[in-house]
Amino acid sequence: MSFFDFLKSTTRYAGSKSAVGRLDLRREFLVSPYQTEINGARILDLASHDGRWSYALAAAGAREVVGIEARPELIAQFDEYPHGEVRDRISFIEADVFDELPAMVDRGEKFEVVAIYGLYYHIMDHYRLLKLVSQLKPKLVIIDSEFATYKQPMIKLMYEDTGKFLNTIAHVDGQQRAPIGIPSHAAMEMMAGSLGYTVEWANWYDVPPEKRKGLGEYYRDPKEVDRRRGTCALRPA
């Protein structure tokens, strides 16, 4: 039995075996390598979506997980998750991360771990986000994102349809398309380094080819597509 098997009984994931399997494979890179640092930690899950990673982080031993999610309909999907002591350690705040993070900083809140899964390539204010996160004094920041494959420190700009729940949110009333930025590895390292963080990249190529089903975005050929998904860990230098 895999960790995310419980999702198969929820409305969203029912009948989607491949989606559940993909989450289990990603968990081996987004959660399992950081088990020691997660255990007993207070964790902030930015753009927490339907709470799947908040639940995985709590199950990995976090003493508390706070998720920030702007779409209330996604937070509502967490109602179908298993009840019990894991779920009891999770709470959600309905807000834009750029509205809530400054308030958290002003309140003097602290988190040992900050998870940024699937958010970093749906925003334009990458450096501002990292600066706000740094003020929460985390010992570990885990980022899973698409990254531009350029060798130079660059951010590729694109538009996204705000009506799709996997995309960026609207920033002004009626906005149907919003700009996003996809940073390169070098840009990520430059921004993090300037705030006193080291960057350690996960090697997704450790996964044998026969086990990469559903993970194609982590293995895009840079000769064909100029962005590829990746995972990195930031720690204070």
N, C-alpha and C positions, 0 to 999 in steps of 0.2 A: 504493500500500500504506500502511495506517495503522499507527501505532506499536503498538497492542495487537493486531494481527492474529495474533500468535503465540499468543494465548490460545485461539484457535479450535480448536487441536489439544489442549487440555487437557480433562480429564474434566468439570470444572465448567462451562466455557464452550462446550463443543462444541455446535454447533447453535443457539447464542444470539447471532446476529449483532447484535441490537438492544442487548444488554448490552455487547458489545465496542464498538459504535459510541458508546454513551453514555459509556464510559470515555474514548474518544478526544476527545469533545467537552469533557468535564470537564478533561482534561489541559491544554487550551488556557487554562484559568483557574487550575488548581491547580499547574502546573509551569512552563509556557512563559513566563509573565510574569516569573518569578524566575530565569531562566536564569543571569544574571550572578552572582547571589548563591549559587546552587546549585553552580556550577562550582568544583570544588576544595574544597568544604565538607565538614565532618563533620556528618552529618544524623541526627536522631532522629525516627523515625516511630512515633508513639504509636497503639496499637491497630492494628497493621499488617496485621491480617486475613490474607489469603492472600499478602501481599507484592507486590501489583500496584503500589501507589504507591512502595514501596521500590525496586522494579525501575525504575520510571519516573524516580525521582529519581537513581538511580545512572546510568542511561543519559543523564541530562541533565548528567552530569559530576561528581557528588559523588565525593569521594575515598573516603568510607566512609558506609554507611547502616546504622544499628542500629535494628531494629524490636522493639517490645515488644508481645506478643500473649498474652492469657490462655488462648485456646483452642488446644490442641495440634493438633487436627484441621485447623485453618485453616493453621497453620504448615506442616503436612505437605503441603498442596496446592502449596507452593512447589517441591516436588521435581520437578514437571512443567515448570518454567520452563526456558528455554534455558540451557545451560551456557556458560561463557565468562567473559571478564574483567569484564563488567557484574555478573553474578551473584556473582563472587568478591569483590566489594566490599560484599556484603550479609550481615548476620548477624542472628539473631533471639534474643530472650530470652523464654522462656515465663514470664510473670508478669502479675499485675495491675499496671497502671501506678502505682497508689497505693502499692504495695509496693516496686516497683523504683526509682521516681524518688527517694525519700529516700535509698536506698542509693547511687545515682549521685551525688547531691549530697554525701553523706558521703565518697565516694571522690574528690571534687574533679573529676569529669568535666565536660567542656565540649563544647558543640555550637554551631556557627555558625548552623544552621537547625534548627528544630523543626517538624515537620508534624503537625497535628492534624486528620486528615481523617475525618469521620464519627463522632467520639467525643464531641464537646463537648455534644451534646444527649442523650447516653445516661448522663449522670452527675448527681450532686447536688452535688459538691464543686468547682464551677467555679473559685472563687477560690483554693482550695488548689492545684488543678492549675496555674493560672497562676503562683502564687507559686513552686511547685517548679520549673516551667519557667524562670522568670526567674533562678533560682539556677544554671542551667546556662550563663548568659551568652550566649544566642543574639542574633545581630544581626537575625534574621528569624524570626517565628513565623507560619505560615500556618494558618488555621483555615477548614475547610469544614464547615458545620453547618446544622441547622435553627435558625431564630431566630423568636421570637415577634414578631408584627407590631404589638404595642402601642407607642405612642410613649413611654410612661413606662419608667424602668429597672425592669423586672420579670422574674421567672423563673416561667414556667408549669410547674406540677407535673402529672405524669401517671404512670401505671403502664405497665410493659412486661412482656411475657412473656419470661422469661429462657431459655426453651427454644428460642427462635429465634436463629440465629447472627448475625443482623444487629442484634440488640437488646442491651441491657445484660446483663452477667453477673450470676449470683446472688452475693449478698454474705454469705449465711449458708447453711448446709447445708439443702437442701430448699426453698429459696426459689423459688417459681414465678413470682411477680410482684415487681418491684422498682420503686421510685420513680425517676423521672428528672426533670430540670429543663431547660426550653427557655428560654434567656435572650433578652431583647429586644436590639435593636441598642444602645439606650441603656445597658442593663445591661452589655453587652460592653464598651462604651467606658468606662464608669465603672470597671469592674474593671481593665481594661488601663491606663487613665490613672493609677490610684492606684499602679501599679507602675512608672510611668515610660515607658509605651509609647504611641505614637500608633497610631491605627487607620485603615487605608485600605480602603474597601469596593470590591470588584470590581463592575463594572456588567454584570450578566448580560443586561441589555436591549440591549447592543451586538450580541447574537446575533440575526440576522434571524428572524422567526417561522417561516419555512419550514425552518430548520435546528435547531429546538428539540425535535425528536422524542426522546422518552425523558427529557426534562429538565423535566417538568411541575412538579416540586416547587420549582423555582427561580422559577416564574411563577404561583404560586397567588394568587388574588384575595383580598386581606385582608378583603373584605366577606363572603367565604364561608368562609374558613379562617383561623384566628388564628396560623398559623405558616407560614414559607416558608424554603426553603433559601437560603443565601448564603455568600459567601467573603470573608474579610478578611485583611489582612497587618498584623502588629504589628511595629513597629521602635522601638528606644530613642529617646526624644525628644531 
